[in-house]
Amino acid sequence: MLSALFALSFAVGRGGQSPSPDPQRLDGYRLAVTFADGTSGVVDLARHIRAGGVFARLSDVNAFRQFTINPDFGTICWGDDLDIAPETLYYEVAGVPSPAMLHEAPPEYGRNG
């Protein structure tokens, strides 16, 4: 199952330990994450927040820091209606483009041939 591969191992800032009600956050919009396969690193979500859209409400770093880990999906959530796909975090930490980035965007997304 794809989501299991990318699931956070509930180690945000804890180096592989069990979930904590108050995980350690890094400065700004950066988080230390560890995935179920052992891949770990720092992800900076500032780019996502600057892009606006659904993440605009997290422009206040104090709001950003109110995230939780959803144990059913293994990803970071803000409330019941906002999360970031674990595979997005994984590809950023691993430093490789996601499969979607490897394909040309269709014309309706504003990218020319």
ROMAR-193912 format. One record per residue: x, y, z of N, C-alpha, C, O, CB in turn; residue number from 1; chain. Coordinates in steps of 0.001 Angstrom, whole numbers. Glycine has a CB too. Example, Ala and Ser with C-alpha at 12.3 -4.5 7.8 and 13.67 -1.06 7.14 Angstrom:
BEGIN
     n.X     n.Y     n.Z    ca.X    ca.Y    ca.Z     c.X     c.Y     c.Z     o.X     o.Y     o.Z    cb.X    cb.Y    cb.Z seq mol
   13190   -5690    7800   12300   -4500    7800   13200   -3300    7800   14236   -3319    8465   11308   -4473    9046   1   A
   12850   -2250    7080   13670   -1060    7140   12900      30    7870   13409    1138    8039   14084    -598    5725   2   A
REM end
This chain:
BEGIN
     n.X     n.Y     n.Z    ca.X    ca.Y    ca.Z     c.X     c.Y     c.Z     o.X     o.Y     o.Z    cb.X    cb.Y    cb.Z seq mol
     848   -1178       0       0       0       0     889    1235       0    1765    1362     856    -963       1    1221   1   A
     681    2141    -940    1502    3322   -1101    1527    4178     150    2595    4632     561    1015    4132   -2262   2   A
     382    4407     762     362    5282    1929    1177    4713    3074    1749    5480    3849   -1061    5518    2382   3   A
    1252    3394    3209    2055    2797    4272    3537    3048    4036    4285    3263    4989    1784    1294    4370   4   A
    3973    3025    2779    5370    3280    2461    5782    4674    2896    6872    4865    3435    5617    3102     971   5   A
    4915    5643    2664    5251    7031    2933    4835    7501    4322    5108    8645    4686    4618    7902    1906   6   A
    4191    6661    5094    3684    7103    6392    4808    7579    7288    5867    6957    7369    2918    5983    7075   7   A
    4562    8681    7951    5495    9137    8956    5509    8110   10066    4480    7514   10383    5121   10547    9489   8   A
    6641    7906   10643    6717    6927   11721    6451    7590   13067    6930    7133   14104    8089    6238   11729   9   A
    5689    8662   13035    5343    9390   14250    6585    9875   14961    6686    9805   16186    4518    8519   15180  10   A
    7527   10365   14182    8806   10764   14748    9143   12210   14434   10318   12548   14295    9901    9864   14240  11   A
    8166   13051   14322    8437   14449   14022    9294   15013   15147    8822   15208   16267    7114   15265   13853  12   A
   10548   15268   14837   11470   15829   15809   11872   14878   16919   12500   15311   17886   10875   17032   16403  13   A
   11539   13602   16823   11828   12678   17912   12728   11518   17506   12938   10603   18303   10551   12142   18462  14   A
   13257   11532   16302   14221   10528   15883   13728    9095   15966   14485    8217   16379   15433   10659   16694  15   A
   12490    8830   15589   11995    7469   15527   11261    7010   16768   10895    5838   16862   13112    6561   15271  16   A
   11039    7879   17702   10344    7507   18924    8838    7519   18718    8352    7896   17652   10727    8443   20060  17   A
    8116    7113   19726    6652    7115   19682    6134    8535   19566    6857    9494   19835    6065    6434   20928  18   A
    4866    8666   19161    4317   10018   19022    4309   10745   20355    4164   10142   21419    2900    9967   18449  19   A
    4465   12023   20268    4442   12862   21458    3363   13913   21280    3170   14409   20170    5827   13522   21718  20   A
    2654   14264   22344    1644   15310   22199    2259   16677   21905    1558   17592   21473     801   15390   23454  21   A
    3561   16819   22137    4240   18082   21888    5564   17821   21170    6629   18005   21759    4476   18849   23213  22   A
    5510   17387   19884    6753   17076   19183    7606   18319   18979    7086   19428   18861    6454   16428   17841  23   A
    8896   18129   18939    9839   19230   18736    9713   19769   17326    9803   19010   16361   11285   18774   19007  24   A
    9507   21055   17195    9486   21702   15881   10810   22423   15702   11460   22785   16683    8272   22697   15739  25   A
   11212   22634   14465   12405   23406   14173   11986   24851   13926   10816   25193   14094   13176   22820   12947  26   A
   12920   25691   13533   12605   27097   13303   11711   27284   12081   11700   26464   11163   13887   27900   13136  27   A
   10974   28372   12095   10117   28706   10962    9131   27605   10635    8399   27125   11500   10953   29004    9753  28   A
    9124   27214    9376    8197   26189    8890    8922   24863    8634    8496   24065    7799    7500   26668    7603  29   A
   10010   24642    9352   10805   23433    9161   10471   22396   10222   10247   22714   11390   12300   23761    9194  30   A
   10444   21134    9771   10162   20006   10655   11157   18896   10369   11522   18658    9218    8705   19501   10476  31   A
   11594   18219   11423   12397   17010   11258   11428   15843   11217   10611   15680   12123   13462   16842   12415  32   A
   11514   15027   10169   10583   13907   10010   11336   12614    9747   12431   12618    9183    9594   14183    8869  33   A
   10735   11513   10162   11255   10177    9886   10105    9352    9343    8996    9387    9876   11882    9514   11168  34   A
   10377    8611    8279    9348    7810    7630    9475    6346    8027   10491    5917    8574    9433    7957    6110  35   A
    8425    5595    7738    8351    4186    8117    9519    3377    7559    9914    2380    8163    7041    3590    7641  36   A
   10082    3784    6415   11204    3038    5828   12558    3491    6365   13597    3011    5913   11188    3183    4319  37   A
   12551    4420    7334   13788    4903    7933   14332    6171    7313   15246    6778    7873   14814    3854    7846  38   A
   13806    6592    6180   14238    7844    5565   13902    8982    6521   12790    9056    7043   13561    8060    4169  39   A
   14870    9867    6745   14616   10976    7664   15332   12219    7174   16269   12145    6379   15068   10622    9098  40   A
   14881   13349    7655   15493   14616    7298   14616   15768    7712   13665   15613    8478   15768   14677    5813  41   A
   14953   16916    7195   14241   18141    7515   13453   18575    6289   13978   18608    5176   15217   19257    7978  42   A
   12199   18905    6506   11367   19422    5431   10983   20855    5793   10592   21144    6924   10095   18525    5204  43   A
   11102   21744    4807   10733   23145    4992    9460   23391    4197    9469   23333    2967   11887   24116    4542  44   A
    8374   23664    4894    7075   23838    4238    6781   25294    3879    5661   25608    3477    5975   23310    5132  45   A
    7758   26185    4013    7546   27604    3714    7058   27817    2284    6195   28659    2039    8835   28386    3940  46   A
    7605   27061    1350    7205   27218     -68    5717   26936    -247    5030   27652    -975    8031   26272    -978  47   A
    5224   25902     412    3804   25559     310    2931   26656     909    1865   26974     381    3524   24224    1011  48   A
    3388   27219    1993    2604   28248    2674    2627   29553    1874    1606   30232    1761    3143   28483    4103  49   A
    3782   29899    1326    3878   31111     490    3009   31001    -754    2524   32010   -1267    5335   31365      80  50   A
    2810   29779   -1240    1986   29586   -2437     521   29920   -2182    -252   30096   -3124    2106   28153   -2929  51   A
     142   30006    -918   -1236   30372    -580   -2184   29202    -709   -1869   28084    -300   -1709   31504   -1460  52   A
   -3335   29462   -1275   -4354   28420   -1397   -4766   27922     -26   -4936   28713     903   -3842   27253   -2253  53   A
   -4926   26622     103   -5407   26051    1357   -4420   26245    2502   -4811   26223    3669   -5691   24580    1177  54   A
   -3134   26436    2174   -2126   26599    3218   -1974   28045    3696   -1209   28302    4625    -800   26097    2718  55   A
   -2683   28987    3084   -2563   30398    3453   -2863   30638    4929   -2272   31522    5549   -3495   31238    2602  56   A
   -3760   29869    5481   -4112   30086    6891   -2978   29724    7840   -3061   30000    9037   -5342   29278    7247  57   A
   -1917   29108    7318    -771   28748    8146     357   29770    8053    1458   29522    8543    -256   27383    7748  58   A
      90   30926    7424    1133   31929    7280    1610   32457    8633    2743   32924    8750     633   33076    6425  59   A
     762   32387    9642    1183   32693   11008    1884   31448   11539    1259   30397   11679     -41   33112   11928  60   A
    3176   31560   11835    3954   30397   12255    3358   29734   13503    3520   28528   13695    5402   30806   12522  61   A
    2677   30502   14345    2041   29904   15525     898   28983   15125     681   27952   15761    1524   30997   16469  62   A
     169   29344   14081    -883   28456   13566    -251   27210   12953    -757   26103   13138   -1764   29191   12514  63   A
     849   27384   12227    1552   26256   11627    1987   25246   12694    1881   24036   12490    2770   26750   10838  64   A
    2462   25736   13795    2988   24865   14852    1913   24086   15603    2236   23277   16473    3769   25685   15831  65   A
     665   24313   15286    -433   23601   15947    -790   22302   15238   -1906   21808   15396   -1659   24491   16021  66   A
     126   21738   14464    -178   20510   13745    -228   19309   14683     283   19338   15803     852   20275   12654  67   A
    -855   18268   14192    -864   16967   14868    -495   15915   13825    -429   16204   12630   -2273   16656   15531  68   A
    -260   14711   14288     -23   13592   13375   -1286   12750   13352   -1757   12298   14396    1227   12736   13809  69   A
   -1833   12540   12168   -3015   11694   12035   -2546   10243   11990   -1879    9843   11036   -3849   12064   10752  70   A
   -2886    9439   13016   -2403    8064   13059   -3008    7165   11979   -2421    6140   11632   -2689    7479   14405  71   A
   -4166    7535   11448   -4784    6729   10396   -4091    6909    9048   -4025    5976    8248   -6252    7084   10266  72   A
   -3576    8113    8801   -2963    8419    7512   -1457    8622    7599    -781    8684    6572   -3597    9645    6928  73   A
    -927    8727    8811     508    8896    8983    1046   10165    8379    2118   10163    7773    1220    7745    8399  74   A
     314   11255    8535     792   12518    7996     451   13667    8932    -272   13504    9915     197   12768    6612  75   A
     990   14826    8600     806   16030    9407    -522   16675    9041    -846   16833    7864    1979   17029    9200  76   A
   -1292   17048   10069   -2612   17652    9876   -2748   18910   10715   -2129   19057   11769   -3725   16654   10232  77   A
   -3569   19797   10218   -3961   20983   10967   -5476   20939   11039   -6162   21208   10053   -3433   22326   10295  78   A
   -5991   20601   12199   -7434   20434   12343   -7901   19207   11592   -7116   18312   11280   -8176   21674   11843  79   A
   -9178   19178   11311   -9770   18035   10614   -9845   18219    9108  -10279   17318    8392  -11144   17774   11146  80   A
   -9422   19390    8621   -9650   19672    7206   -8413   20043    6392   -8540   20406    5223  -10621   20760    7096  81   A
   -7222   19962    6981   -6024   20345    6241   -4878   19406    6595   -4555   19209    7766   -5638   21811    6540  82   A
   -4277   18835    5569   -3099   17998    5777   -2195   18136    4569   -2565   18750    3569   -3491   16511    6013  83   A
   -1016   17563    4669    -101   17533    3530     212   16072    3256     504   15303    4172    1214   18366    3805  84   A
     148   15701    1999     337   14306    1610    1707   13815    2083    2715   14492    1881     200   14141      74  85   A
    1742   12650    2705    3032   12151    3191    4044   11935    2072    5246   12079    2296    2832   10856    3941  86   A
    3583   11594     874    4528   11408    -221    5173   12732    -629    6317   12743   -1083    3827   10773   -1421  87   A
    4462   13838    -476    5053   15154    -735    6208   15397     217    7282   15834    -197    3999   16273    -594  88   A
    5988   15113    1489    7047   15268    2484    8208   14331    2186    9372   14721    2283    6504   15004    3894  89   A
    7888   13105    1826    8914   12093    1569    9832   12526     432   11054   12483     570    8265   10742    1238  90   A
    9256   12938    -677   10074   13333   -1816   10927   14554   -1495   12056   14665   -1975    9192   13616   -3021  91   A
   10401   15468    -692   11199   16633    -314   12366   16234     577   13480   16726     401   10328   17669     398  92   A
   12118   15352    1524   13194   14903    2414   14223   14087    1644   15426   14253    1844   12623   14072    3578  93   A
   13755   13207     765   14657   12343       2   15427   13119   -1069   16437   12635   -1581   13870   11210    -648  94   A
   14950   14328   -1410   15630   15154   -2392   15487   14668   -3822   16359   14908   -4656   17061   15237   -2054  95   A
   14390   13988   -4104   14128   13522   -5459   12790   14075   -5913   11901   14295   -5091   14142   11972   -5536  96   A
   12634   14303   -7214   11340   14787   -7698   10288   13690   -7587   10579   12506   -7758   11453   15275   -9157  97   A
    9075   14103   -7302    7976   13143   -7249    7689   12655   -8667    8044   13330   -9633    6698   13778   -6605  98   A
    7054   11496   -8805    6700   11020  -10146    5881   12043  -10924    6031   12161  -12140    5927    9716  -10047  99   A
    5017   12782  -10237    4201   13787  -10921    5072   14890  -11511    4754   15432  -12569    3172   14388   -9957 100   A
    6172   15226  -10832    7056   16274  -11330    7834   15822  -12562    8316   16654  -13331    8020   16705  -10240 101   A
    7958   14529  -12750    8726   14009  -13874    7961   14040  -15186    8544   13874  -16257    9158   12609  -13584 102   A
    6667   14250  -15102    5829   14297  -16300    5443   15740  -16587    5243   16549  -15681    4563   13413  -16131 103   A
    5347   16026  -17843    4949   17368  -18231    3510   17625  -17835    2642   16771  -18015    5134   17575  -19731 104   A
    3267   18794  -17300    1902   19166  -16925    1052   19323  -18182    1536   19791  -19213    1893   20479  -16092 105   A
    -205   18933  -18090   -1080   19096  -19252   -1291   20576  -19569   -1156   21422  -18685   -2436   18408  -19007 106   A
   -1622   20896  -20833   -1775   22292  -21255   -2740   23095  -20398   -2537   24291  -20193   -2234   22337  -22670 107   A
   -3803   22442  -19888   -4779   23186  -19080   -4187   23696  -17773   -4829   24491  -17086   -5980   22311  -18782 108   A
   -2988   23265  -17411   -2310   23765  -16220   -1379   24926  -16555    -615   25381  -15704   -1524   22643  -15549 109   A
   -1446   25399  -17785    -694   26585  -18167     725   26331  -18606    1488   27280  -18788    -674   27519  -17053 110   A
    1099   25096  -18781    2461   24795  -19215    2440   24520  -20713    1625   23733  -21193    3054   23579  -18430 111   A
    3306   25146  -21422    3368   24965  -22869    4345   23836  -23201    5417   23710  -22609    3791   26283  -23574 112   A
    3925   23017  -24181    4641   21919  -24735    6021   21747  -24421    6649   20800  -24896    4558   21965  -26032 113   A
REM end
